[in-house]
Amino acid sequence: MRLSEIWIYPVKSLGGIRLTEANVEERGLQYDRRWLIIDENNVFITQRVFGQMALIDVALESSGLKIFLRNNPKNNVILPYEPGSGKKVSVTIWDDIVNAVTVSDEADAWLSAQLDKRVRLVMMPESTERKADPKYASNGENVSFADGFPFLVISQASLDELNSRLEEPISMVRFRPNFVIAETMPFEEDQWKRIRVGELDFEIVKPCGRCVLITVDPATGEKGAEPLKTLASYRRVNNKVLFGQNMVASNFGLVKEGDALEVVE
C-alpha cells in the first residue's frame, strides 16, 4: 500500500491543490484550510450553499496565496501568507467560535464580486486553538477550519467500487481528502486504527459522515443527487453516510507521494 495523492485546500470550500510532498502539522497539512470565507455575520460559508465556490481555484505562489477563477485565471488576487491587516475577528464555524484575523480589503472585495455577496476572508493564526471533538481525538489535538478533524484519508479502491455503481463516474475531488491510498481493498481503511505513512504515525479516530457537499460537481458548481444517493443505499450507519476516515497525527514531519503505508493496528 502506498500514498498515491496528497491534497490541501488552503481556503475552505475553494479548489484543492495536489502536492508531491507536504508538511504534517498538528492541525493538518501545512496551509490546509487555514483561510476561511465568512459572511456579514462572521459565519463561515461553503459550497453547500454557494456552489460557485467550486469554480474558484487556489495556488501556492512564492509571493503568496493566489486565488483565481478557473475559467479565467487572469482574474485573480494574491494575498500574503502573513495577513496584512491582521484585524482580529471572532468567527463561527459549525459549533465553534474561534479567533481569526482579517487578510486584506483587496481579497474581500474580489471574493465579494465573484460570489455576489458581501464576504470577508480570514486566516487562522497559530495562536488560535480549535479543538477536535474530544470524544474521538483524545489528546487535545487542534484542527484548522476543516469540518472536524485535521486529516482525511480515502483509498482509491473505495472510489473505484463506488464508481462501479454509478452511471457516471466521479473523481476523488468530490470528497476532498488529504491522503489517497493505492493498492488496498475497497473500504479497507474502515478497519484501520493506526497507520504509518513513510515515517509518520496517524491515528484513525472516526469515519467521515458525508453531506450534500459531495453532490456539488467540482467542474460546474451545480448540485445533483449523486453520489450521495448511491452511497446512502449501502454506506449508511446510524443515519450517517460514511466515506473515508478522519485522522490525527501522532508525530510531525514530511510526507511524500509514493510513501509506503503500513497498518500498525
DONU-447966 format. One line per 4 residues: their letters; for each residue x, y, z of N, C-alpha, C. Coordinates in Angstrom, 3 decimals, decimal comma. Layout:
A = X:Y:Z:X:Y:Z:X:Y:Z ~ ... $
//
This chain:
MRLS = 0,849:-1,190:0,000:0,000:0,000:0,000:0,884:1,239:0,000 ~ 0,425:2,272:-0,692:1,253:3,478:-0,789:0,371:4,726:-0,876 ~ 0,994:5,836:-0,532:0,337:7,136:-0,619:0,391:7,597:-2,073 ~ -0,760:7,645:-2,736:-0,768:7,959:-4,173:-1,095:9,415:-4,471 $
EIWI = -1,791:10,099:-3,557:-2,124:11,512:-3,776:-2,105:12,245:-2,443 ~ -1,654:13,519:-2,497:-1,666:14,412:-1,341:-2,391:15,683:-1,767 ~ -3,370:16,119:-0,961:-4,172:17,296:-1,306:-4,280:18,248:-0,123 ~ -4,264:19,542:-0,445:-4,613:20,566:0,541:-5,669:21,481:-0,065 $
YPVK = -6,409:22,147:0,803:-7,482:23,065:0,408:-7,292:24,344:1,232 ~ -6,351:25,210:0,829:-5,980:26,334:1,697:-7,161:27,190:2,148 ~ -8,054:27,518:1,217:-9,250:28,291:1,577:-10,419:27,320:1,631 ~ -11,029:27,184:2,778:-12,108:26,202:2,945:-13,168:26,377:1,872 $
SLGG = -13,477:25,281:1,180:-14,525:25,174:0,171:-14,152:25,752:-1,192 ~ -12,935:26,284:-1,344:-12,454:26,607:-2,687:-11,666:25,416:-3,220 ~ -11,098:25,554:-4,414:-10,426:24,438:-5,062:-9,238:23,904:-4,279 ~ -8,922:22,638:-4,519:-7,803:21,997:-3,846:-6,526:22,079:-4,668 $
IRLT = -5,413:21,749:-4,021:-4,102:21,726:-4,662:-3,478:20,364:-4,419 ~ -3,082:19,694:-5,488:-2,388:18,415:-5,332:-0,887:18,677:-5,204 ~ -0,273:18,069:-4,206:1,148:18,252:-3,924:1,890:16,927:-4,060 ~ 3,197:17,012:-4,288:4,014:15,798:-4,297:4,579:15,508:-2,913 $
EANV = 4,615:16,541:-2,050:5,017:16,355:-0,661:4,401:17,458:0,168 ~ 4,256:17,208:1,476:3,624:18,191:2,348:4,109:18,009:3,775 ~ 4,112:19,094:4,508:4,470:19,057:5,920:3,244:18,717:6,760 ~ 3,378:17,711:7,604:2,316:17,312:8,532:2,472:18,121:9,820 $
EERG = 1,416:18,866:10,168:1,393:19,647:11,399:0,221:19,187:12,250 ~ 0,150:19,656:13,486:-0,902:19,181:14,396:-2,291:19,399:13,823 ~ -2,538:20,603:13,292:-3,907:20,919:12,866:-4,197:20,558:11,419 ~ -3,247:19,862:10,768:-3,453:19,434:9,384:-2,200:19,655:8,571 $
LQYD = -2,269:19,374:7,284:-1,136:19,649:6,418:-0,882:21,162:6,359 ~ 0,368:21,551:6,182:0,702:22,971:6,101:-0,173:23,662:5,048 ~ -0,726:24,789:5,414:-1,605:25,628:4,579:-3,022:25,071:4,417 ~ -3,281:23,859:4,871:-4,610:23,269:4,617:-5,686:23,930:5,478 $
RRWL = -6,641:24,544:4,822:-7,815:25,163:5,452:-7,441:26,125:6,579 ~ -6,402:26,904:6,315:-6,029:27,960:7,267:-6,787:29,251:6,970 ~ -7,412:29,342:5,784:-8,195:30,522:5,410:-9,671:30,140:5,300 ~ -10,524:31,122:5,569:-11,972:30,875:5,645:-12,711:32,100:5,114 $
IIDE = -13,778:31,850:4,380:-14,631:32,944:3,901:-15,842:33,035:4,835 ~ -16,111:34,252:5,311:-17,225:34,463:6,246:-18,193:35,501:5,688 ~ -19,452:35,429:6,159:-20,469:36,383:5,717:-20,501:37,600:6,647 ~ -21,516:38,432:6,478:-21,597:39,669:7,252:-21,817:39,419:8,742 $
NNVF = -22,272:38,193:9,078:-22,460:37,831:10,484:-21,273:37,062:11,051 ~ -20,181:37,048:10,299:-18,950:36,345:10,703:-19,141:34,834:10,796 ~ -20,081:34,316:9,994:-20,350:32,876:9,938:-19,750:32,327:8,641 ~ -19,100:31,161:8,731:-18,439:30,588:7,557:-19,433:30,213:6,472 $
ITQR = -18,987:30,279:5,229:-19,815:29,848:4,102:-19,056:28,777:3,317 ~ -19,809:27,887:2,647:-19,202:26,803:1,880:-19,993:26,541:0,603 ~ -19,492:25,582:-0,172:-20,176:25,150:-1,394:-21,559:24,568:-1,124 ~ -21,835:24,201:0,110:-23,151:23,645:0,409:-24,249:24,606:-0,041 $
VFGQ = -23,977:25,899:0,100:-24,938:26,931:-0,300:-24,467:27,667:-1,549 ~ -23,159:27,919:-1,622:-22,608:28,701:-2,728:-21,791:27,787:-3,639 ~ -22,511:27,110:-4,558:-21,861:26,146:-5,438:-20,772:26,757:-6,299 ~ -20,882:28,071:-6,591:-19,892:28,705:-7,457:-18,513:28,758:-6,816 $
MALI = -18,432:28,500:-5,500:-17,118:28,444:-4,858:-16,263:27,328:-5,451 ~ -16,894:26,311:-6,007:-16,171:25,193:-6,609:-15,351:25,624:-7,817 ~ -15,693:26,771:-8,408:-15,042:27,227:-9,631:-13,897:28,191:-9,358 ~ -13,611:28,431:-8,073:-12,510:29,309:-7,696:-11,347:28,445:-7,213 $
DVAL = -10,220:28,576:-7,856:-9,059:27,755:-7,530:-8,022:28,547:-6,735 ~ -7,084:27,805:-6,184:-6,057:28,382:-5,312:-4,700:27,806:-5,729 ~ -3,663:28,633:-5,671:-2,307:28,167:-5,971:-1,340:28,748:-4,947 ~ -0,310:27,979:-4,640:0,748:28,446:-3,749:1,822:29,117:-4,596 $
ESSG = 1,956:30,428:-4,469:2,964:31,180:-5,204:4,041:31,655:-4,223 ~ 5,201:32,007:-4,738:6,266:32,491:-3,858:5,866:33,788:-3,164 ~ 5,042:34,584:-3,848:4,635:35,875:-3,291:3,428:35,781:-2,361 ~ 2,773:34,635:-2,366:1,604:34,481:-1,514:0,609:33,499:-2,101 $
LKIF = -0,565:33,488:-1,532:-1,635:32,589:-1,978:-2,385:33,264:-3,126 ~ -2,459:32,591:-4,261:-3,163:33,138:-5,423:-4,542:32,509:-5,513 ~ -5,571:33,328:-5,557:-6,958:32,873:-5,710:-7,443:33,365:-7,067 ~ -7,970:32,454:-7,881:-8,301:32,838:-9,257:-9,502:32,053:-9,779 $
LRNN = -10,130:32,610:-10,807:-11,228:31,915:-11,468:-10,650:30,844:-12,393 ~ -11,129:29,619:-12,246:-10,598:28,517:-13,045:-10,735:28,794:-14,543 ~ -11,850:29,389:-14,938:-12,111:29,625:-16,357:-11,502:30,937:-16,863 ~ -10,920:31,706:-15,947:-10,301:32,978:-16,329:-9,175:33,285:-15,342 $
PKNN = -8,064:32,550:-15,420:-7,001:32,664:-14,415:-6,424:34,065:-14,258 ~ -6,572:34,900:-15,296:-6,057:36,263:-15,178:-6,861:37,095:-14,189 ~ -8,060:36,637:-13,908:-8,896:37,303:-12,898:-8,536:36,688:-11,548 ~ -7,637:37,351:-10,815:-7,109:36,741:-9,595:-6,772:37,793:-8,565 $
VILP = -6,495:37,316:-7,377:-6,000:38,165:-6,301:-4,924:37,369:-5,561 ~ -3,860:38,063:-5,160:-2,787:37,397:-4,408:-2,762:37,962:-2,994 ~ -2,744:37,073:-2,013:-2,692:37,518:-0,629:-1,445:36,983:0,037 ~ -0,831:37,785:0,871:0,393:37,350:1,544:0,101:36,203:2,503 $
YEPG = 1,104:35,350:2,701:0,922:34,242:3,644:0,724:34,762:5,062 ~ 1,319:35,916:5,354:1,075:36,571:6,638:0,125:37,739:6,386 ~ -1,045:37,762:7,052:-2,065:38,778:6,757:-1,525:40,196:6,888 ~ -1,972:41,059:5,960:-1,543:42,443:6,002:-2,255:43,243:7,073 $
SGKK = -3,591:43,154:7,091:-4,363:43,959:8,051:-4,352:43,340:9,440 ~ -4,603:42,036:9,509:-4,485:41,319:10,780:-5,423:41,780:11,872 ~ -6,585:42,295:11,491:-7,575:42,709:12,487:-8,268:41,467:13,059 ~ -8,361:41,387:14,375:-8,955:40,209:14,997:-10,479:40,187:14,806 $
VSVT = -10,985:38,983:14,601:-12,429:38,800:14,450:-12,798:37,411:14,963 ~ -13,930:37,306:15,660:-14,434:36,006:16,126:-15,356:35,438:15,058 ~ -15,061:34,233:14,603:-15,850:33,639:13,532:-16,534:32,361:14,026 ~ -17,670:32,075:13,421:-18,437:30,876:13,757:-18,268:29,846:12,660 $
IWDD = -17,802:28,654:13,053:-17,713:27,517:12,136:-18,309:26,318:12,846 ~ -19,437:25,847:12,330:-20,224:24,812:12,999:-20,533:25,240:14,442 ~ -20,163:24,428:15,421:-20,495:24,774:16,815:-19,390:25,571:17,501 ~ -18,357:25,911:16,765:-17,202:26,593:17,358:-17,212:28,087:17,054 $
IVNA = -16,774:28,863:18,014:-16,469:30,274:17,800:-14,989:30,430:18,081 ~ -14,231:30,836:17,054:-12,778:30,874:17,186:-12,227:32,212:16,719 ~ -11,035:32,524:17,180:-10,373:33,763:16,802:-9,681:33,603:15,455 ~ -9,876:34,603:14,601:-9,207:34,653:13,308:-8,742:36,091:13,087 $
VTVS = -8,017:36,298:11,983:-7,597:37,658:11,629:-7,962:37,930:10,176 ~ -8,314:39,186:9,893:-8,628:39,560:8,518:-7,356:39,524:7,671 ~ -7,544:39,399:6,364:-6,396:39,228:5,470:-6,104:40,500:4,682 ~ -7,069:40,939:3,850:-6,867:42,171:3,084:-8,192:42,650:2,516 $
DEAD = -8,322:43,963:2,401:-9,526:44,542:1,794:-9,646:44,106:0,339 ~ -8,500:43,963:-0,328:-8,498:43,563:-1,738:-9,092:42,162:-1,900 ~ -8,702:41,234:-1,021:-9,244:39,875:-1,092:-10,742:39,882:-0,819 ~ -11,161:40,674:0,173:-12,592:40,754:0,497:-13,392:41,254:-0,702 $
AWLS = -12,899:42,301:-1,344:-13,612:42,882:-2,482:-13,669:41,909:-3,654 ~ -12,551:41,213:-3,906:-12,502:40,278:-5,035:-13,481:39,126:-4,815 ~ -13,447:38,524:-3,623:-14,332:37,390:-3,339:-15,793:37,826:-3,334 ~ -16,078:39,010:-2,797:-17,459:39,511:-2,780:-17,990:39,659:-4,204 $
AQLD = -17,138:40,121:-5,118:-17,552:40,279:-6,510:-17,834:38,926:-7,164 ~ -17,002:37,930:-6,880:-17,203:36,611:-7,505:-18,439:35,906:-6,964 ~ -18,710:36,085:-5,671:-19,813:35,357:-5,040:-21,098:36,181:-4,998 ~ -21,013:37,429:-5,477:-22,174:38,324:-5,490:-22,797:38,424:-4,099 $
KRVR = -21,937:38,531:-3,131:-22,367:38,606:-1,734:-21,236:39,255:-0,949 ~ -21,576:40,050:0,030:-20,536:40,702:0,822:-19,910:39,684:1,776 ~ -18,649:39,401:1,545:-17,946:38,405:2,362:-16,577:38,958:2,749 ~ -15,942:38,276:3,700:-14,577:38,604:4,088:-13,759:37,322:4,147 $
LVMM = -12,463:37,481:3,952:-11,539:36,357:4,074:-10,744:36,522:5,357 ~ -10,694:35,455:6,146:-9,929:35,491:7,394:-8,949:34,326:7,417 ~ -7,962:34,444:8,287:-6,940:33,403:8,439:-6,870:32,985:9,899 ~ -6,549:31,706:10,113:-6,372:31,200:11,473:-4,912:31,389:11,885 $
PEST = -4,634:32,243:12,879:-3,253:32,398:13,338:-2,835:31,200:14,184 ~ -1,539:31,035:14,340:-1,013:29,915:15,121:-1,491:29,956:16,571 ~ -1,815:31,155:17,053:-2,231:31,293:18,450:-3,640:30,776:18,719 ~ -4,425:30,593:17,666:-5,809:30,139:17,834:-5,855:28,653:18,163 $
ERKA = -6,677:28,303:19,131:-6,916:26,893:19,442:-8,350:26,538:19,071 ~ -8,488:25,511:18,254:-9,802:24,946:17,933:-9,655:23,439:18,093 ~ -10,245:22,910:19,132:-10,034:21,509:19,467:-10,914:20,589:18,626 ~ -10,319:19,513:18,147:-11,102:18,444:17,534:-11,970:17,806:18,615 $
DPKY = -13,048:17,171:18,200:-14,005:16,578:19,138:-13,285:15,630:20,107 ~ -13,293:15,957:21,413:-12,543:15,139:22,377:-13,090:13,728:22,545 ~ -14,316:13,471:22,069:-14,844:12,100:22,119:-14,012:11,171:21,231 ~ -13,354:11,755:20,228:-12,609:10,950:19,271:-11,114:11,273:19,277 $
ASNG = -10,794:12,544:19,396:-9,392:12,973:19,434:-9,012:13,192:20,889 ~ -8,391:12,191:21,485:-8,267:12,144:22,944:-7,059:12,885:23,504 ~ -6,209:13,435:22,617:-5,005:14,104:23,112:-5,064:15,617:22,971 ~ -6,276:16,151:22,867:-6,429:17,600:22,799:-5,933:18,212:21,510 $
ENVS = -5,983:17,448:20,405:-5,467:17,955:19,139:-6,268:19,157:18,629 ~ -5,546:20,112:18,076:-6,181:21,243:17,411:-6,460:20,898:15,954 ~ -7,433:21,612:15,384:-7,776:21,421:13,984:-7,892:22,793:13,339 ~ -7,694:22,833:12,045:-7,798:24,071:11,275:-9,271:24,428:11,086 $
FADG = -9,604:25,061:9,960:-11,006:25,327:9,622:-11,652:24,142:8,901 ~ -10,991:22,974:8,918:-11,619:21,764:8,381:-12,888:21,472:9,191 ~ -13,781:20,656:8,636:-15,052:20,432:9,323:-14,870:19,927:10,744 ~ -13,984:18,942:10,945:-13,906:18,401:12,292:-12,552:17,884:12,733 $
FPFL = -11,751:17,390:11,774:-10,502:16,731:12,140:-9,382:17,142:11,189 ~ -8,127:16,987:11,605:-7,009:17,507:10,816:-6,766:16,818:9,474 ~ -7,061:15,504:9,381:-6,707:14,753:8,171:-7,848:13,837:7,753 ~ -7,995:13,665:6,427:-8,967:12,734:5,876:-8,263:11,821:4,887 $
VISQ = -8,444:10,517:5,066:-7,818:9,526:4,184:-8,906:8,694:3,505 ~ -8,718:8,418:2,220:-9,643:7,576:1,450:-8,809:6,692:0,531 ~ -9,207:5,448:0,370:-8,493:4,575:-0,565:-9,065:4,743:-1,970 ~ -8,189:4,650:-2,950:-8,632:4,718:-4,345:-9,614:3,591:-4,654 $
ASLD = -9,405:2,424:-4,025:-10,283:1,281:-4,277:-11,712:1,565:-3,831 ~ -11,879:2,364:-2,771:-13,228:2,706:-2,309:-13,957:3,544:-3,360 ~ -13,233:4,488:-3,954:-13,845:5,292:-5,017:-14,149:4,441:-6,235 ~ -13,220:3,557:-6,595:-13,445:2,690:-7,754:-14,685:1,834:-7,550 $
ELNS = -14,849:1,333:-6,332:-16,019:0,495:-6,039:-17,296:1,315:-6,140 ~ -17,269:2,540:-5,616:-18,439:3,420:-5,734:-18,735:3,714:-7,200 ~ -17,696:4,013:-7,969:-17,914:4,335:-9,380:-18,510:3,168:-10,162 ~ -18,238:1,945:-9,718:-18,818:0,777:-10,397:-20,328:0,731:-10,239 $
RLEE = -20,854:1,492:-9,262:-22,291:1,533:-9,009:-22,966:2,762:-9,617 ~ -22,186:3,718:-10,093:-22,731:4,967:-10,613:-22,850:4,930:-12,131 ~ -23,864:5,607:-12,656:-23,991:5,697:-14,111:-22,861:6,516:-14,709 ~ -22,494:7,600:-14,016:-21,386:8,434:-14,471:-20,331:8,474:-13,372 $
PISM = -19,115:8,025:-13,664:-18,081:8,015:-12,633:-17,720:9,429:-12,186 ~ -17,274:9,537:-10,961:-16,877:10,831:-10,396:-15,411:10,761:-9,970 ~ -14,835:11,917:-9,736:-13,431:11,955:-9,329:-13,333:12,059:-7,811 ~ -12,142:11,769:-7,304:-11,883:11,850:-5,868:-12,033:13,278:-5,349 $
VRFR = -11,939:14,255:-6,245:-12,035:15,666:-5,847:-13,322:15,939:-5,072 ~ -14,381:15,230:-5,394:-15,666:15,417:-4,702:-15,536:15,292:-3,189 ~ -14,627:14,420:-2,752:-14,591:14,039:-1,338:-13,529:14,793:-0,540 ~ -12,715:15,580:-1,219:-11,762:16,481:-0,585:-10,885:15,790:0,472 $
PNFV = -10,242:14,669:0,103:-9,335:14,019:1,057:-7,999:14,738:1,114 ~ -7,235:14,478:2,162:-5,832:14,894:2,203:-4,928:13,815:1,627 ~ -5,260:12,560:1,943:-4,443:11,436:1,501:-5,304:10,449:0,718 ~ -4,811:10,027:-0,442:-5,425:8,928:-1,196:-4,435:7,770:-1,164 $
IAET = -4,937:6,584:-0,856:-4,087:5,404:-0,706:-4,374:4,419:-1,835 ~ -3,324:3,937:-2,474:-3,454:2,972:-3,565:-3,121:1,573:-3,078 ~ -3,609:0,596:-3,846:-3,283:-0,821:-3,641:-3,876:-1,374:-2,344 ~ -5,145:-1,052:-2,103:-5,896:-1,638:-0,990:-7,138:-2,324:-1,551 $
MPFE = -7,871:-2,978:-0,666:-9,210:-3,448:-0,999:-10,200:-2,306:-0,782 ~ -11,373:-2,336:-1,421:-12,364:-1,293:-1,173:-12,721:-1,196:0,312 ~ -12,716:0,009:0,811:-13,103:0,317:2,195:-12,234:-0,384:3,238 ~ -11,041:-0,767:2,820:-10,110:-1,374:3,765:-9,752:-0,389:4,889 $
EDQW = -9,793:0,911:4,567:-9,460:1,929:5,573:-10,434:1,917:6,757 ~ -11,616:1,337:6,568:-12,580:1,246:7,675:-12,054:0,368:8,813 ~ -11,112:-0,491:8,516:-10,621:-1,443:9,520:-9,379:-0,936:10,251 ~ -8,809:0,157:9,778:-7,545:0,622:10,368:-7,782:1,404:11,652 $
KRIR = -6,860:1,261:12,605:-6,875:2,077:13,823:-5,659:2,987:13,889 ~ -4,525:2,456:13,483:-3,288:3,254:13,420:-2,544:2,888:12,150 ~ -2,015:3,900:11,478:-1,243:3,642:10,268:0,059:4,441:10,308 ~ 1,019:3,986:9,530:2,278:4,712:9,375:2,437:5,035:7,887 $
VGEL = 2,608:6,317:7,594:2,827:6,771:6,219:4,249:7,295:6,152 ~ 5,109:6,604:5,403:6,532:6,958:5,452:7,038:6,732:6,864 ~ 7,459:7,819:7,515:7,974:7,705:8,884:7,026:8,318:9,909 ~ 5,831:8,679:9,492:4,901:9,367:10,394:3,719:8,482:10,757 $
DFEI = 3,266:8,617:11,991:2,168:7,800:12,511:0,888:8,629:12,618 ~ -0,221:7,986:12,291:-1,538:8,617:12,365:-2,509:7,688:13,082 ~ -3,432:8,291:13,810:-4,489:7,531:14,481:-5,813:7,794:13,764 ~ -6,464:6,705:13,369:-7,805:6,823:12,772:-8,792:7,029:13,911 $
VKPC = -9,534:8,126:13,874:-10,385:8,446:15,024:-11,876:8,321:14,749 ~ -12,295:8,452:13,472:-13,736:8,489:13,238:-14,024:8,388:11,745 ~ -15,026:7,581:11,356:-15,439:7,599:9,946:-15,965:8,984:9,578 ~ -15,839:9,327:8,314:-16,291:10,639:7,847:-17,716:10,542:7,337 $
GRCV = -18,632:11,216:8,023:-20,020:11,295:7,574:-20,142:12,337:6,470 ~ -20,759:11,964:5,358:-20,803:12,845:4,197:-22,126:13,592:4,118 ~ -22,062:14,785:3,488:-23,241:15,653:3,399:-23,465:16,029:1,937 ~ -24,338:17,013:1,717:-24,708:17,397:0,355:-23,539:18,005:-0,414 $
LITV = -22,464:18,376:0,257:-21,339:18,977:-0,465:-20,803:18,043:-1,543 ~ -20,873:16,741:-1,308:-20,338:15,814:-2,314:-21,241:15,724:-3,542 ~ -22,431:16,343:-3,491:-23,302:16,363:-4,667:-23,013:17,561:-5,565 ~ -22,088:18,436:-5,157:-21,693:19,578:-5,991:-20,630:19,117:-6,979 $
DPAT = -20,922:19,265:-8,266:-19,958:18,889:-9,296:-18,815:19,911:-9,282 ~ -17,588:19,477:-8,964:-16,489:20,440:-8,877:-16,154:21,103:-10,202 ~ -16,615:20,524:-11,309:-16,332:21,104:-12,622:-17,323:22,200:-13,003 ~ -18,529:22,156:-12,430:-19,576:23,107:-12,829:-20,152:23,913:-11,666 $
GEKG = -19,985:23,418:-10,438:-20,594:24,064:-9,286:-22,068:23,732:-9,118 ~ -22,603:22,848:-9,966:-24,031:22,501:-9,903:-24,258:21,275:-9,024 ~ -25,419:21,258:-8,346:-25,763:20,136:-7,461:-26,574:19,086:-8,203 ~ -26,412:17,832:-7,747:-27,209:16,729:-8,268:-27,569:15,798:-7,128 $
AEPL = -28,057:14,629:-7,448:-28,418:13,660:-6,401:-27,236:12,774:-6,018 ~ -26,355:12,558:-6,958:-25,233:11,640:-6,756:-23,963:12,381:-6,344 ~ -23,061:11,673:-5,661:-23,087:10,243:-5,324:-23,755:9,933:-3,984 ~ -24,353:10,952:-3,353:-24,922:10,735:-2,018:-26,041:9,696:-2,054 $
KTLA = -26,859:9,740:-3,107:-27,985:8,804:-3,207:-27,495:7,359:-3,224 ~ -26,493:7,075:-4,059:-25,978:5,705:-4,151:-25,242:5,310:-2,878 ~ -24,418:6,204:-2,356:-23,703:5,893:-1,111:-24,679:5,562:0,019 ~ -25,771:6,312:0,079:-26,749:6,103:1,156:-27,385:4,720:1,073 $
SYRR = -27,371:4,132:-0,118:-28,018:2,821:-0,276:-27,194:1,689:0,331 ~ -25,893:1,925:0,590:-25,094:0,821:1,137:-24,014:1,249:2,122 ~ -23,910:2,557:2,388:-22,882:3,035:3,317:-23,501:3,837:4,458 ~ -24,764:3,574:4,754:-25,451:4,311:5,811:-25,327:3,556:7,138 $
VNNK = -24,847:4,265:8,158:-24,746:3,710:9,508:-25,271:4,761:10,481 ~ -26,307:4,378:11,247:-26,894:5,318:12,212:-27,232:6,664:11,574 ~ -27,887:6,601:10,415:-28,330:7,798:9,697:-27,198:8,680:9,182 ~ -25,978:8,162:9,172:-24,868:8,887:8,561:-24,344:8,078:7,375 $
VLFG = -24,010:8,781:6,313:-23,460:8,144:5,118:-21,945:8,274:5,185 ~ -21,243:7,148:5,261:-19,815:7,147:5,583:-18,952:6,902:4,348 ~ -17,900:7,725:4,218:-16,944:7,533:3,131:-15,658:8,228:3,522 ~ -14,613:7,444:3,794:-13,346:7,998:4,242:-13,207:7,939:5,750 $
QNMV = -11,991:8,179:6,231:-11,710:8,119:7,659:-10,958:9,371:8,107 ~ -11,392:9,938:9,225:-10,723:11,081:9,828:-9,545:10,614:10,675 ~ -8,477:11,434:10,696:-7,272:11,050:11,422:-6,689:12,247:12,176 ~ -5,868:11,903:13,175:-4,990:12,882:13,815:-3,574:12,339:13,701 $
ASNF = -2,599:13,247:13,738:-1,192:12,850:13,614:-0,589:12,608:14,986 ~ 0,228:11,580:15,078:0,942:11,292:16,326:2,315:11,949:16,363 ~ 2,878:12,231:15,204:4,132:12,981:15,120:4,120:13,771:13,820 ~ 5,113:14,625:13,652:5,057:15,608:12,572:6,302:15,538:11,707 $
GLVK = 6,161:15,960:10,461:7,280:15,930:9,534:6,762:15,937:8,108 ~ 7,535:15,343:7,208:7,233:15,397:5,780:6,652:14,075:5,283 ~ 5,592:14,181:4,479:5,095:13,010:3,741:5,279:13,277:2,254 ~ 5,506:12,205:1,509:5,747:12,346:0,078:4,884:11,365:-0,695 $
EGDA = 4,448:11,797:-1,867:3,728:10,896:-2,760:4,598:9,667:-3,016 ~ 3,991:8,495:-2,901:4,737:7,252:-3,077:5,194:6,629:-1,777 ~ 5,082:7,353:-0,652:5,450:6,777:0,644:4,682:5,486:0,891 ~ 5,352:4,531:1,496:4,695:3,270:1,856:3,737:3,498:3,024 $
LEVV = 2,623:2,776:3,015:1,668:2,812:4,116:1,688:1,465:4,820 ~ 1,825:1,527:6,125:1,829:0,311:6,937:0,711:0,404:7,958 ~ -0,076:-0,651:8,078:-1,124:-0,685:9,103:-0,487:-1,162:10,405 ~ -0,469:-0,298:11,396:0,149:-0,622:12,694:-0,859:-1,360:13,566 $
E = -2,119:-0,965:13,467:-3,165:-1,601:14,293:-4,483:-1,572:13,527 $
//
